[in-house]
Amino acid sequence: MKQEQIDRINALYHKSQAVGLTEEEKAEQAALRKQYIADIRRSLRGELNRISIVEKDGSITDLGKKYGNIGEQEH
């Protein structure tokens, strides 16, 4: 998500607290928040899929391959 979009989310939040939002602004805020959450989830999923655990026997378990969707991530 671009910094301008994050700034717009914050501006809409502050306006909602101060004077309220129009229906169009509420829809814009909801769409921006939805995109922001999707971006955070995608980033977190990518980080979690890169975790590997070294087992007691020395073997390595790649959690991304075992539980993740490395080949099926959204781009």
PDB file of N, H, CA, C and O in Angstrom:
ATOM      1  N   MET A   1       0.856  -1.172   0.000  1.00  0.00           N
ATOM      2  CA  MET A   1       0.000   0.000   0.000  1.00  0.00           C
ATOM      3  C   MET A   1       0.897   1.229   0.000  1.00  0.00           C
ATOM      4  O   MET A   1       1.896   1.277   0.718  1.00  0.00           O
ATOM      5  N   LYS A   2       0.547   2.196  -0.788  1.00  0.00           N
ATOM      6  H   LYS A   2      -0.264   2.157  -1.371  1.00  0.00           H
ATOM      7  CA  LYS A   2       1.324   3.430  -0.890  1.00  0.00           C
ATOM      8  C   LYS A   2       1.101   4.322   0.329  1.00  0.00           C
ATOM      9  O   LYS A   2       0.049   4.284   0.967  1.00  0.00           O
ATOM     10  N   GLN A   3       2.107   5.115   0.627  1.00  0.00           N
ATOM     11  H   GLN A   3       2.961   5.146   0.108  1.00  0.00           H
ATOM     12  CA  GLN A   3       2.020   6.019   1.781  1.00  0.00           C
ATOM     13  C   GLN A   3       0.855   6.996   1.637  1.00  0.00           C
ATOM     14  O   GLN A   3       0.238   7.367   2.635  1.00  0.00           O
ATOM     15  N   GLU A   4       0.545   7.417   0.409  1.00  0.00           N
ATOM     16  H   GLU A   4       1.047   7.116  -0.402  1.00  0.00           H
ATOM     17  CA  GLU A   4      -0.582   8.341   0.199  1.00  0.00           C
ATOM     18  C   GLU A   4      -1.895   7.707   0.635  1.00  0.00           C
ATOM     19  O   GLU A   4      -2.770   8.383   1.178  1.00  0.00           O
ATOM     20  N   GLN A   5      -2.030   6.397   0.395  1.00  0.00           N
ATOM     21  H   GLN A   5      -1.320   5.848  -0.046  1.00  0.00           H
ATOM     22  CA  GLN A   5      -3.253   5.704   0.793  1.00  0.00           C
ATOM     23  C   GLN A   5      -3.339   5.588   2.316  1.00  0.00           C
ATOM     24  O   GLN A   5      -4.416   5.737   2.893  1.00  0.00           O
ATOM     25  N   ILE A   6      -2.220   5.327   2.954  1.00  0.00           N
ATOM     26  H   ILE A   6      -1.345   5.206   2.485  1.00  0.00           H
ATOM     27  CA  ILE A   6      -2.205   5.263   4.417  1.00  0.00           C
ATOM     28  C   ILE A   6      -2.530   6.630   5.000  1.00  0.00           C
ATOM     29  O   ILE A   6      -3.286   6.741   5.966  1.00  0.00           O
ATOM     30  N   ASP A   7      -1.954   7.667   4.407  1.00  0.00           N
ATOM     31  H   ASP A   7      -1.340   7.577   3.622  1.00  0.00           H
ATOM     32  CA  ASP A   7      -2.255   9.031   4.862  1.00  0.00           C
ATOM     33  C   ASP A   7      -3.736   9.340   4.698  1.00  0.00           C
ATOM     34  O   ASP A   7      -4.329  10.009   5.545  1.00  0.00           O
ATOM     35  N   ARG A   8      -4.338   8.858   3.613  1.00  0.00           N
ATOM     36  H   ARG A   8      -3.857   8.315   2.925  1.00  0.00           H
ATOM     37  CA  ARG A   8      -5.767   9.103   3.371  1.00  0.00           C
ATOM     38  C   ARG A   8      -6.617   8.367   4.411  1.00  0.00           C
ATOM     39  O   ARG A   8      -7.613   8.909   4.889  1.00  0.00           O
ATOM     40  N   ILE A   9      -6.232   7.139   4.763  1.00  0.00           N
ATOM     41  H   ILE A   9      -5.423   6.698   4.374  1.00  0.00           H
ATOM     42  CA  ILE A   9      -6.943   6.401   5.812  1.00  0.00           C
ATOM     43  C   ILE A   9      -6.920   7.209   7.102  1.00  0.00           C
ATOM     44  O   ILE A   9      -7.947   7.367   7.761  1.00  0.00           O
ATOM     45  N   ASN A  10      -5.756   7.716   7.455  1.00  0.00           N
ATOM     46  H   ASN A  10      -4.922   7.587   6.919  1.00  0.00           H
ATOM     47  CA  ASN A  10      -5.621   8.496   8.683  1.00  0.00           C
ATOM     48  C   ASN A  10      -6.418   9.791   8.627  1.00  0.00           C
ATOM     49  O   ASN A  10      -7.042  10.182   9.613  1.00  0.00           O
ATOM     50  N   ALA A  11      -6.401  10.457   7.476  1.00  0.00           N
ATOM     51  H   ALA A  11      -5.894  10.139   6.674  1.00  0.00           H
ATOM     52  CA  ALA A  11      -7.151  11.708   7.336  1.00  0.00           C
ATOM     53  C   ALA A  11      -8.654  11.458   7.481  1.00  0.00           C
ATOM     54  O   ALA A  11      -9.361  12.226   8.133  1.00  0.00           O
ATOM     55  N   LEU A  12      -9.130  10.375   6.866  1.00  0.00           N
ATOM     56  H   LEU A  12      -8.556   9.751   6.337  1.00  0.00           H
ATOM     57  CA  LEU A  12     -10.552  10.046   6.978  1.00  0.00           C
ATOM     58  C   LEU A  12     -10.917   9.688   8.421  1.00  0.00           C
ATOM     59  O   LEU A  12     -11.998  10.038   8.894  1.00  0.00           O
ATOM     60  N   TYR A  13     -10.027   9.002   9.109  1.00  0.00           N
ATOM     61  H   TYR A  13      -9.148   8.718   8.724  1.00  0.00           H
ATOM     62  CA  TYR A  13     -10.299   8.678  10.511  1.00  0.00           C
ATOM     63  C   TYR A  13     -10.430   9.957  11.336  1.00  0.00           C
ATOM     64  O   TYR A  13     -11.381  10.115  12.101  1.00  0.00           O
ATOM     65  N   HIS A  14      -9.473  10.861  11.175  1.00  0.00           N
ATOM     66  H   HIS A  14      -8.700  10.732  10.553  1.00  0.00           H
ATOM     67  CA  HIS A  14      -9.502  12.099  11.965  1.00  0.00           C
ATOM     68  C   HIS A  14     -10.735  12.940  11.626  1.00  0.00           C
ATOM     69  O   HIS A  14     -11.334  13.559  12.506  1.00  0.00           O
ATOM     70  N   LYS A  15     -11.107  12.958  10.344  1.00  0.00           N
ATOM     71  H   LYS A  15     -10.620  12.455   9.629  1.00  0.00           H
ATOM     72  CA  LYS A  15     -12.304  13.709   9.953  1.00  0.00           C
ATOM     73  C   LYS A  15     -13.554  13.065  10.566  1.00  0.00           C
ATOM     74  O   LYS A  15     -14.466  13.764  11.007  1.00  0.00           O
ATOM     75  N   SER A  16     -13.589  11.730  10.589  1.00  0.00           N
ATOM     76  H   SER A  16     -12.848  11.162  10.231  1.00  0.00           H
ATOM     77  CA  SER A  16     -14.761  11.046  11.159  1.00  0.00           C
ATOM     78  C   SER A  16     -14.917  11.378  12.634  1.00  0.00           C
ATOM     79  O   SER A  16     -16.037  11.493  13.131  1.00  0.00           O
ATOM     80  N   GLN A  17     -13.805  11.531  13.333  1.00  0.00           N
ATOM     81  H   GLN A  17     -12.895  11.438  12.929  1.00  0.00           H
ATOM     82  CA  GLN A  17     -13.857  11.873  14.755  1.00  0.00           C
ATOM     83  C   GLN A  17     -14.245  13.330  14.976  1.00  0.00           C
ATOM     84  O   GLN A  17     -14.896  13.663  15.966  1.00  0.00           O
ATOM     85  N   ALA A  18     -13.846  14.189  14.058  1.00  0.00           N
ATOM     86  H   ALA A  18     -13.317  13.919  13.254  1.00  0.00           H
ATOM     87  CA  ALA A  18     -14.079  15.627  14.222  1.00  0.00           C
ATOM     88  C   ALA A  18     -15.473  16.050  13.759  1.00  0.00           C
ATOM     89  O   ALA A  18     -16.231  16.651  14.521  1.00  0.00           O
ATOM     90  N   VAL A  19     -15.802  15.735  12.511  1.00  0.00           N
ATOM     91  H   VAL A  19     -15.186  15.247  11.893  1.00  0.00           H
ATOM     92  CA  VAL A  19     -17.062  16.250  11.953  1.00  0.00           C
ATOM     93  C   VAL A  19     -17.935  15.185  11.308  1.00  0.00           C
ATOM     94  O   VAL A  19     -19.087  15.458  10.971  1.00  0.00           O
ATOM     95  N   GLY A  20     -17.414  13.981  11.131  1.00  0.00           N
ATOM     96  H   GLY A  20     -16.478  13.759  11.405  1.00  0.00           H
ATOM     97  CA  GLY A  20     -18.183  12.928  10.484  1.00  0.00           C
ATOM     98  C   GLY A  20     -17.837  12.824   9.010  1.00  0.00           C
ATOM     99  O   GLY A  20     -17.207  13.715   8.441  1.00  0.00           O
ATOM    100  N   LEU A  21     -18.255  11.729   8.403  1.00  0.00           N
ATOM    101  H   LEU A  21     -18.767  11.005   8.865  1.00  0.00           H
ATOM    102  CA  LEU A  21     -17.959  11.467   7.001  1.00  0.00           C
ATOM    103  C   LEU A  21     -19.235  11.392   6.182  1.00  0.00           C
ATOM    104  O   LEU A  21     -20.298  11.027   6.684  1.00  0.00           O
ATOM    105  N   THR A  22     -19.106  11.747   4.904  1.00  0.00           N
ATOM    106  H   THR A  22     -18.242  12.043   4.496  1.00  0.00           H
ATOM    107  CA  THR A  22     -20.216  11.546   3.978  1.00  0.00           C
ATOM    108  C   THR A  22     -20.288  10.060   3.645  1.00  0.00           C
ATOM    109  O   THR A  22     -19.373   9.305   3.974  1.00  0.00           O
ATOM    110  N   GLU A  23     -21.347   9.647   3.010  1.00  0.00           N
ATOM    111  H   GLU A  23     -22.090  10.260   2.744  1.00  0.00           H
ATOM    112  CA  GLU A  23     -21.482   8.239   2.618  1.00  0.00           C
ATOM    113  C   GLU A  23     -20.366   7.836   1.658  1.00  0.00           C
ATOM    114  O   GLU A  23     -19.850   6.722   1.739  1.00  0.00           O
ATOM    115  N   GLU A  24     -19.992   8.739   0.748  1.00  0.00           N
ATOM    116  H   GLU A  24     -20.411   9.645   0.682  1.00  0.00           H
ATOM    117  CA  GLU A  24     -18.908   8.450  -0.197  1.00  0.00           C
ATOM    118  C   GLU A  24     -17.585   8.270   0.533  1.00  0.00           C
ATOM    119  O   GLU A  24     -16.801   7.382   0.199  1.00  0.00           O
ATOM    120  N   GLU A  25     -17.341   9.107   1.523  1.00  0.00           N
ATOM    121  H   GLU A  25     -17.978   9.828   1.795  1.00  0.00           H
ATOM    122  CA  GLU A  25     -16.105   9.004   2.294  1.00  0.00           C
ATOM    123  C   GLU A  25     -16.086   7.733   3.132  1.00  0.00           C
ATOM    124  O   GLU A  25     -15.038   7.110   3.298  1.00  0.00           O
ATOM    125  N   LYS A  26     -17.247   7.350   3.659  1.00  0.00           N
ATOM    126  H   LYS A  26     -18.098   7.856   3.524  1.00  0.00           H
ATOM    127  CA  LYS A  26     -17.323   6.098   4.414  1.00  0.00           C
ATOM    128  C   LYS A  26     -17.000   4.907   3.521  1.00  0.00           C
ATOM    129  O   LYS A  26     -16.295   3.988   3.940  1.00  0.00           O
ATOM    130  N   ALA A  27     -17.509   4.918   2.299  1.00  0.00           N
ATOM    131  H   ALA A  27     -18.081   5.664   1.959  1.00  0.00           H
ATOM    132  CA  ALA A  27     -17.228   3.842   1.352  1.00  0.00           C
ATOM    133  C   ALA A  27     -15.745   3.824   0.982  1.00  0.00           C
ATOM    134  O   ALA A  27     -15.142   2.755   0.893  1.00  0.00           O
ATOM    135  N   GLU A  28     -15.158   4.998   0.768  1.00  0.00           N
ATOM    136  H   GLU A  28     -15.648   5.866   0.841  1.00  0.00           H
ATOM    137  CA  GLU A  28     -13.737   5.091   0.457  1.00  0.00           C
ATOM    138  C   GLU A  28     -12.907   4.560   1.628  1.00  0.00           C
ATOM    139  O   GLU A  28     -11.947   3.816   1.429  1.00  0.00           O
ATOM    140  N   GLN A  29     -13.280   4.947   2.841  1.00  0.00           N
ATOM    141  H   GLN A  29     -14.060   5.552   3.002  1.00  0.00           H
ATOM    142  CA  GLN A  29     -12.568   4.502   4.039  1.00  0.00           C
ATOM    143  C   GLN A  29     -12.632   2.979   4.162  1.00  0.00           C
ATOM    144  O   GLN A  29     -11.626   2.334   4.458  1.00  0.00           O
ATOM    145  N   ALA A  30     -13.799   2.414   3.937  1.00  0.00           N
ATOM    146  H   ALA A  30     -14.617   2.938   3.696  1.00  0.00           H
ATOM    147  CA  ALA A  30     -13.966   0.963   4.038  1.00  0.00           C
ATOM    148  C   ALA A  30     -13.116   0.241   2.997  1.00  0.00           C
ATOM    149  O   ALA A  30     -12.491  -0.774   3.304  1.00  0.00           O
ATOM    150  N   ALA A  31     -13.088   0.756   1.770  1.00  0.00           N
ATOM    151  H   ALA A  31     -13.596   1.580   1.520  1.00  0.00           H
ATOM    152  CA  ALA A  31     -12.299   0.131   0.713  1.00  0.00           C
ATOM    153  C   ALA A  31     -10.801   0.220   1.020  1.00  0.00           C
ATOM    154  O   ALA A  31     -10.065  -0.746   0.820  1.00  0.00           O
ATOM    155  N   LEU A  32     -10.357   1.372   1.502  1.00  0.00           N
ATOM    156  H   LEU A  32     -10.955   2.157   1.665  1.00  0.00           H
ATOM    157  CA  LEU A  32      -8.945   1.539   1.843  1.00  0.00           C
ATOM    158  C   LEU A  32      -8.549   0.622   2.999  1.00  0.00           C
ATOM    159  O   LEU A  32      -7.477   0.017   2.976  1.00  0.00           O
ATOM    160  N   ARG A  33      -9.399   0.521   3.993  1.00  0.00           N
ATOM    161  H   ARG A  33     -10.270   1.013   4.012  1.00  0.00           H
ATOM    162  CA  ARG A  33      -9.113  -0.354   5.133  1.00  0.00           C
ATOM    163  C   ARG A  33      -9.050  -1.815   4.697  1.00  0.00           C
ATOM    164  O   ARG A  33      -8.189  -2.568   5.152  1.00  0.00           O
ATOM    165  N   LYS A  34      -9.960  -2.209   3.819  1.00  0.00           N
ATOM    166  H   LYS A  34     -10.660  -1.597   3.450  1.00  0.00           H
ATOM    167  CA  LYS A  34      -9.982  -3.584   3.316  1.00  0.00           C
ATOM    168  C   LYS A  34      -8.680  -3.904   2.585  1.00  0.00           C
ATOM    169  O   LYS A  34      -8.103  -4.975   2.776  1.00  0.00           O
ATOM    170  N   GLN A  35      -8.221  -2.975   1.749  1.00  0.00           N
ATOM    171  H   GLN A  35      -8.690  -2.105   1.594  1.00  0.00           H
ATOM    172  CA  GLN A  35      -6.975  -3.169   1.023  1.00  0.00           C
ATOM    173  C   GLN A  35      -5.786  -3.230   1.983  1.00  0.00           C
ATOM    174  O   GLN A  35      -4.888  -4.055   1.817  1.00  0.00           O
ATOM    175  N   TYR A  36      -5.789  -2.353   2.984  1.00  0.00           N
ATOM    176  H   TYR A  36      -6.518  -1.683   3.119  1.00  0.00           H
ATOM    177  CA  TYR A  36      -4.707  -2.314   3.976  1.00  0.00           C
ATOM    178  C   TYR A  36      -4.613  -3.651   4.718  1.00  0.00           C
ATOM    179  O   TYR A  36      -3.521  -4.193   4.890  1.00  0.00           O
ATOM    180  N   ILE A  37      -5.737  -4.170   5.146  1.00  0.00           N
ATOM    181  H   ILE A  37      -6.624  -3.730   5.006  1.00  0.00           H
ATOM    182  CA  ILE A  37      -5.764  -5.451   5.862  1.00  0.00           C
ATOM    183  C   ILE A  37      -5.284  -6.581   4.961  1.00  0.00           C
ATOM    184  O   ILE A  37      -4.533  -7.448   5.406  1.00  0.00           O
ATOM    185  N   ALA A  38      -5.707  -6.581   3.703  1.00  0.00           N
ATOM    186  H   ALA A  38      -6.318  -5.876   3.341  1.00  0.00           H
ATOM    187  CA  ALA A  38      -5.262  -7.608   2.757  1.00  0.00           C
ATOM    188  C   ALA A  38      -3.747  -7.547   2.570  1.00  0.00           C
ATOM    189  O   ALA A  38      -3.087  -8.584   2.509  1.00  0.00           O
ATOM    190  N   ASP A  39      -3.198  -6.341   2.478  1.00  0.00           N
ATOM    191  H   ASP A  39      -3.734  -5.499   2.527  1.00  0.00           H
ATOM    192  CA  ASP A  39      -1.753  -6.184   2.316  1.00  0.00           C
ATOM    193  C   ASP A  39      -1.002  -6.680   3.545  1.00  0.00           C
ATOM    194  O   ASP A  39       0.032  -7.335   3.415  1.00  0.00           O
ATOM    195  N   ILE A  40      -1.507  -6.377   4.731  1.00  0.00           N
ATOM    196  H   ILE A  40      -2.347  -5.845   4.837  1.00  0.00           H
ATOM    197  CA  ILE A  40      -0.873  -6.837   5.968  1.00  0.00           C
ATOM    198  C   ILE A  40      -0.915  -8.359   6.051  1.00  0.00           C
ATOM    199  O   ILE A  40       0.079  -8.987   6.416  1.00  0.00           O
ATOM    200  N   ARG A  41      -2.040  -8.945   5.721  1.00  0.00           N
ATOM    201  H   ARG A  41      -2.848  -8.435   5.425  1.00  0.00           H
ATOM    202  CA  ARG A  41      -2.161 -10.410   5.761  1.00  0.00           C
ATOM    203  C   ARG A  41      -1.197 -11.064   4.774  1.00  0.00           C
ATOM    204  O   ARG A  41      -0.551 -12.058   5.105  1.00  0.00           O
ATOM    205  N   ARG A  42      -1.098 -10.516   3.576  1.00  0.00           N
ATOM    206  H   ARG A  42      -1.623  -9.708   3.307  1.00  0.00           H
ATOM    207  CA  ARG A  42      -0.202 -11.056   2.554  1.00  0.00           C
ATOM    208  C   ARG A  42       1.254 -10.981   3.042  1.00  0.00           C
ATOM    209  O   ARG A  42       2.025 -11.925   2.864  1.00  0.00           O
ATOM    210  N   SER A  43       1.614  -9.863   3.652  1.00  0.00           N
ATOM    211  H   SER A  43       0.988  -9.097   3.797  1.00  0.00           H
ATOM    212  CA  SER A  43       2.970  -9.694   4.169  1.00  0.00           C
ATOM    213  C   SER A  43       3.256 -10.673   5.301  1.00  0.00           C
ATOM    214  O   SER A  43       4.307 -11.313   5.320  1.00  0.00           O
ATOM    215  N   LEU A  44       2.336 -10.789   6.230  1.00  0.00           N
ATOM    216  H   LEU A  44       1.482 -10.268   6.215  1.00  0.00           H
ATOM    217  CA  LEU A  44       2.508 -11.700   7.359  1.00  0.00           C
ATOM    218  C   LEU A  44       2.584 -13.149   6.885  1.00  0.00           C
ATOM    219  O   LEU A  44       3.418 -13.915   7.367  1.00  0.00           O
ATOM    220  N   ARG A  45       1.728 -13.524   5.953  1.00  0.00           N
ATOM    221  H   ARG A  45       1.050 -12.901   5.561  1.00  0.00           H
ATOM    222  CA  ARG A  45       1.739 -14.883   5.414  1.00  0.00           C
ATOM    223  C   ARG A  45       3.092 -15.173   4.774  1.00  0.00           C
ATOM    224  O   ARG A  45       3.639 -16.264   4.938  1.00  0.00           O
ATOM    225  N   GLY A  46       3.631 -14.203   4.048  1.00  0.00           N
ATOM    226  H   GLY A  46       3.187 -13.317   3.915  1.00  0.00           H
ATOM    227  CA  GLY A  46       4.938 -14.378   3.431  1.00  0.00           C
ATOM    228  C   GLY A  46       6.035 -14.572   4.459  1.00  0.00           C
ATOM    229  O   GLY A  46       6.912 -15.418   4.284  1.00  0.00           O
ATOM    230  N   GLU A  47       5.992 -13.794   5.530  1.00  0.00           N
ATOM    231  H   GLU A  47       5.280 -13.106   5.672  1.00  0.00           H
ATOM    232  CA  GLU A  47       6.982 -13.949   6.596  1.00  0.00           C
ATOM    233  C   GLU A  47       6.859 -15.303   7.279  1.00  0.00           C
ATOM    234  O   GLU A  47       7.866 -15.972   7.512  1.00  0.00           O
ATOM    235  N   LEU A  48       5.657 -15.706   7.597  1.00  0.00           N
ATOM    236  H   LEU A  48       4.840 -15.162   7.407  1.00  0.00           H
ATOM    237  CA  LEU A  48       5.456 -16.985   8.276  1.00  0.00           C
ATOM    238  C   LEU A  48       5.860 -18.163   7.395  1.00  0.00           C
ATOM    239  O   LEU A  48       6.354 -19.171   7.901  1.00  0.00           O
ATOM    240  N   ASN A  49       5.660 -18.048   6.100  1.00  0.00           N
ATOM    241  H   ASN A  49       5.260 -17.230   5.689  1.00  0.00           H
ATOM    242  CA  ASN A  49       6.018 -19.128   5.187  1.00  0.00           C
ATOM    243  C   ASN A  49       7.531 -19.294   5.038  1.00  0.00           C
ATOM    244  O   ASN A  49       7.987 -20.305   4.504  1.00  0.00           O
ATOM    245  N   ARG A  50       8.307 -18.327   5.498  1.00  0.00           N
ATOM    246  H   ARG A  50       7.937 -17.506   5.932  1.00  0.00           H
ATOM    247  CA  ARG A  50       9.765 -18.422   5.412  1.00  0.00           C
ATOM    248  C   ARG A  50      10.400 -18.950   6.703  1.00  0.00           C
ATOM    249  O   ARG A  50      11.624 -18.943   6.830  1.00  0.00           O
ATOM    250  N   ILE A  51       9.596 -19.401   7.647  1.00  0.00           N
ATOM    251  H   ILE A  51       8.601 -19.406   7.544  1.00  0.00           H
ATOM    252  CA  ILE A  51      10.126 -19.906   8.917  1.00  0.00           C
ATOM    253  C   ILE A  51      10.486 -21.380   8.772  1.00  0.00           C
ATOM    254  O   ILE A  51       9.718 -22.178   8.236  1.00  0.00           O
ATOM    255  N   SER A  52      11.676 -21.718   9.265  1.00  0.00           N
ATOM    256  H   SER A  52      12.300 -21.070   9.701  1.00  0.00           H
ATOM    257  CA  SER A  52      12.115 -23.106   9.325  1.00  0.00           C
ATOM    258  C   SER A  52      12.499 -23.412  10.760  1.00  0.00           C
ATOM    259  O   SER A  52      13.030 -22.559  11.471  1.00  0.00           O
ATOM    260  N   ILE A  53      12.226 -24.630  11.176  1.00  0.00           N
ATOM    261  H   ILE A  53      11.794 -25.323  10.598  1.00  0.00           H
ATOM    262  CA  ILE A  53      12.531 -25.062  12.542  1.00  0.00           C
ATOM    263  C   ILE A  53      13.580 -26.160  12.473  1.00  0.00           C
ATOM    264  O   ILE A  53      13.453 -27.109  11.699  1.00  0.00           O
ATOM    265  N   VAL A  54      14.615 -26.021  13.289  1.00  0.00           N
ATOM    266  H   VAL A  54      14.718 -25.250  13.918  1.00  0.00           H
ATOM    267  CA  VAL A  54      15.617 -27.060  13.413  1.00  0.00           C
ATOM    268  C   VAL A  54      15.141 -28.009  14.518  1.00  0.00           C
ATOM    269  O   VAL A  54      15.010 -27.621  15.679  1.00  0.00           O
ATOM    270  N   GLU A  55      14.891 -29.242  14.131  1.00  0.00           N
ATOM    271  H   GLU A  55      14.997 -29.557  13.187  1.00  0.00           H
ATOM    272  CA  GLU A  55      14.396 -30.251  15.072  1.00  0.00           C
ATOM    273  C   GLU A  55      15.544 -30.763  15.949  1.00  0.00           C
ATOM    274  O   GLU A  55      16.713 -30.508  15.658  1.00  0.00           O
ATOM    275  N   LYS A  56      15.205 -31.485  17.020  1.00  0.00           N
ATOM    276  H   LYS A  56      14.255 -31.692  17.256  1.00  0.00           H
ATOM    277  CA  LYS A  56      16.216 -32.016  17.943  1.00  0.00           C
ATOM    278  C   LYS A  56      17.185 -32.959  17.246  1.00  0.00           C
ATOM    279  O   LYS A  56      18.355 -33.038  17.621  1.00  0.00           O
ATOM    280  N   ASP A  57      16.704 -33.678  16.230  1.00  0.00           N
ATOM    281  H   ASP A  57      15.753 -33.615  15.925  1.00  0.00           H
ATOM    282  CA  ASP A  57      17.577 -34.620  15.521  1.00  0.00           C
ATOM    283  C   ASP A  57      18.433 -33.931  14.451  1.00  0.00           C
ATOM    284  O   ASP A  57      19.194 -34.593  13.745  1.00  0.00           O
ATOM    285  N   GLY A  58      18.311 -32.602  14.330  1.00  0.00           N
ATOM    286  H   GLY A  58      17.693 -32.064  14.903  1.00  0.00           H
ATOM    287  CA  GLY A  58      19.116 -31.848  13.366  1.00  0.00           C
ATOM    288  C   GLY A  58      18.436 -31.611  12.035  1.00  0.00           C
ATOM    289  O   GLY A  58      18.923 -30.831  11.217  1.00  0.00           O
ATOM    290  N   SER A  59      17.320 -32.274  11.811  1.00  0.00           N
ATOM    291  H   SER A  59      16.925 -32.908  12.475  1.00  0.00           H
ATOM    292  CA  SER A  59      16.601 -32.071  10.554  1.00  0.00           C
ATOM    293  C   SER A  59      15.913 -30.697  10.576  1.00  0.00           C
ATOM    294  O   SER A  59      15.655 -30.133  11.639  1.00  0.00           O
ATOM    295  N   ILE A  60      15.634 -30.193   9.414  1.00  0.00           N
ATOM    296  H   ILE A  60      15.844 -30.652   8.550  1.00  0.00           H
ATOM    297  CA  ILE A  60      15.002 -28.872   9.294  1.00  0.00           C
ATOM    298  C   ILE A  60      13.603 -29.048   8.719  1.00  0.00           C
ATOM    299  O   ILE A  60      13.421 -29.683   7.679  1.00  0.00           O
ATOM    300  N   THR A  61      12.623 -28.483   9.402  1.00  0.00           N
ATOM    301  H   THR A  61      12.770 -27.967  10.246  1.00  0.00           H
ATOM    302  CA  THR A  61      11.245 -28.502   8.937  1.00  0.00           C
ATOM    303  C   THR A  61      10.920 -27.120   8.396  1.00  0.00           C
ATOM    304  O   THR A  61      10.931 -26.134   9.133  1.00  0.00           O
ATOM    305  N   ASP A  62      10.634 -27.057   7.119  1.00  0.00           N
ATOM    306  H   ASP A  62      10.624 -27.858   6.520  1.00  0.00           H
ATOM    307  CA  ASP A  62      10.251 -25.803   6.469  1.00  0.00           C
ATOM    308  C   ASP A  62       8.740 -25.645   6.641  1.00  0.00           C
ATOM    309  O   ASP A  62       7.961 -26.339   5.988  1.00  0.00           O
ATOM    310  N   LEU A  63       8.335 -24.739   7.516  1.00  0.00           N
ATOM    311  H   LEU A  63       8.968 -24.176   8.047  1.00  0.00           H
ATOM    312  CA  LEU A  63       6.911 -24.583   7.810  1.00  0.00           C
ATOM    313  C   LEU A  63       6.132 -24.038   6.623  1.00  0.00           C
ATOM    314  O   LEU A  63       4.942 -24.320   6.479  1.00  0.00           O
ATOM    315  N   GLY A  64       6.790 -23.262   5.774  1.00  0.00           N
ATOM    316  H   GLY A  64       7.757 -23.033   5.891  1.00  0.00           H
ATOM    317  CA  GLY A  64       6.118 -22.761   4.579  1.00  0.00           C
ATOM    318  C   GLY A  64       5.701 -23.891   3.662  1.00  0.00           C
ATOM    319  O   GLY A  64       4.600 -23.878   3.112  1.00  0.00           O
ATOM    320  N   LYS A  65       6.577 -24.866   3.496  1.00  0.00           N
ATOM    321  H   LYS A  65       7.471 -24.876   3.942  1.00  0.00           H
ATOM    322  CA  LYS A  65       6.252 -26.007   2.633  1.00  0.00           C
ATOM    323  C   LYS A  65       5.275 -26.953   3.313  1.00  0.00           C
ATOM    324  O   LYS A  65       4.419 -27.553   2.662  1.00  0.00           O
ATOM    325  N   LYS A  66       5.412 -27.083   4.642  1.00  0.00           N
ATOM    326  H   LYS A  66       6.107 -26.596   5.171  1.00  0.00           H
ATOM    327  CA  LYS A  66       4.558 -28.021   5.364  1.00  0.00           C
ATOM    328  C   LYS A  66       3.134 -27.494   5.538  1.00  0.00           C
ATOM    329  O   LYS A  66       2.172 -28.236   5.341  1.00  0.00           O
ATOM    330  N   TYR A  67       2.994 -26.217   5.907  1.00  0.00           N
ATOM    331  H   TYR A  67       3.776 -25.614   6.067  1.00  0.00           H
ATOM    332  CA  TYR A  67       1.676 -25.675   6.231  1.00  0.00           C
ATOM    333  C   TYR A  67       1.231 -24.525   5.339  1.00  0.00           C
ATOM    334  O   TYR A  67       0.036 -24.247   5.240  1.00  0.00           O
ATOM    335  N   GLY A  68       2.158 -23.868   4.703  1.00  0.00           N
ATOM    336  H   GLY A  68       3.129 -24.094   4.783  1.00  0.00           H
ATOM    337  CA  GLY A  68       1.849 -22.652   3.956  1.00  0.00           C
ATOM    338  C   GLY A  68       1.385 -22.915   2.538  1.00  0.00           C
ATOM    339  O   GLY A  68       1.195 -24.057   2.118  1.00  0.00           O
ATOM    340  N   ASN A  69       1.213 -21.840   1.830  1.00  0.00           N
ATOM    341  H   ASN A  69       1.367 -20.913   2.171  1.00  0.00           H
ATOM    342  CA  ASN A  69       0.776 -21.895   0.441  1.00  0.00           C
ATOM    343  C   ASN A  69       1.795 -21.155  -0.413  1.00  0.00           C
ATOM    344  O   ASN A  69       1.433 -20.235  -1.146  1.00  0.00           O
ATOM    345  N   ILE A  70       3.067 -21.543  -0.328  1.00  0.00           N
ATOM    346  H   ILE A  70       3.361 -22.290   0.268  1.00  0.00           H
ATOM    347  CA  ILE A  70       4.120 -20.803  -1.002  1.00  0.00           C
ATOM    348  C   ILE A  70       3.839 -20.645  -2.482  1.00  0.00           C
ATOM    349  O   ILE A  70       4.002 -19.551  -3.023  1.00  0.00           O
ATOM    350  N   GLY A  71       3.428 -21.697  -3.143  1.00  0.00           N
ATOM    351  H   GLY A  71       3.296 -22.585  -2.704  1.00  0.00           H
ATOM    352  CA  GLY A  71       3.166 -21.614  -4.578  1.00  0.00           C
ATOM    353  C   GLY A  71       1.825 -21.000  -4.908  1.00  0.00           C
ATOM    354  O   GLY A  71       1.550 -20.719  -6.074  1.00  0.00           O
ATOM    355  N   GLU A  72       0.985 -20.785  -3.916  1.00  0.00           N
ATOM    356  H   GLU A  72       1.209 -21.014  -2.968  1.00  0.00           H
ATOM    357  CA  GLU A  72      -0.378 -20.293  -4.158  1.00  0.00           C
ATOM    358  C   GLU A  72      -0.643 -18.923  -3.576  1.00  0.00           C
ATOM    359  O   GLU A  72      -1.800 -18.522  -3.449  1.00  0.00           O
ATOM    360  N   GLN A  73       0.432 -18.175  -3.211  1.00  0.00           N
ATOM    361  H   GLN A  73       1.372 -18.501  -3.314  1.00  0.00           H
ATOM    362  CA  GLN A  73       0.235 -16.860  -2.618  1.00  0.00           C
ATOM    363  C   GLN A  73      -0.318 -15.897  -3.649  1.00  0.00           C
ATOM    364  O   GLN A  73      -0.035 -15.993  -4.843  1.00  0.00           O
ATOM    365  N   GLU A  74      -1.121 -14.963  -3.146  1.00  0.00           N
ATOM    366  H   GLU A  74      -1.351 -14.885  -2.175  1.00  0.00           H
ATOM    367  CA  GLU A  74      -1.647 -13.898  -3.999  1.00  0.00           C
ATOM    368  C   GLU A  74      -0.534 -12.897  -4.261  1.00  0.00           C
ATOM    369  O   GLU A  74       0.296 -12.645  -3.388  1.00  0.00           O
ATOM    370  N   HIS A  75      -0.513 -12.332  -5.442  1.00  0.00           N
ATOM    371  H   HIS A  75      -1.188 -12.536  -6.152  1.00  0.00           H
ATOM    372  CA  HIS A  75       0.499 -11.317  -5.758  1.00  0.00           C
ATOM    373  C   HIS A  75      -0.147 -10.013  -6.049  1.00  0.00           C
ATOM    374  O   HIS A  75       0.541  -9.034  -6.337  1.00  0.00           O
TER     375      HIS A  75
END
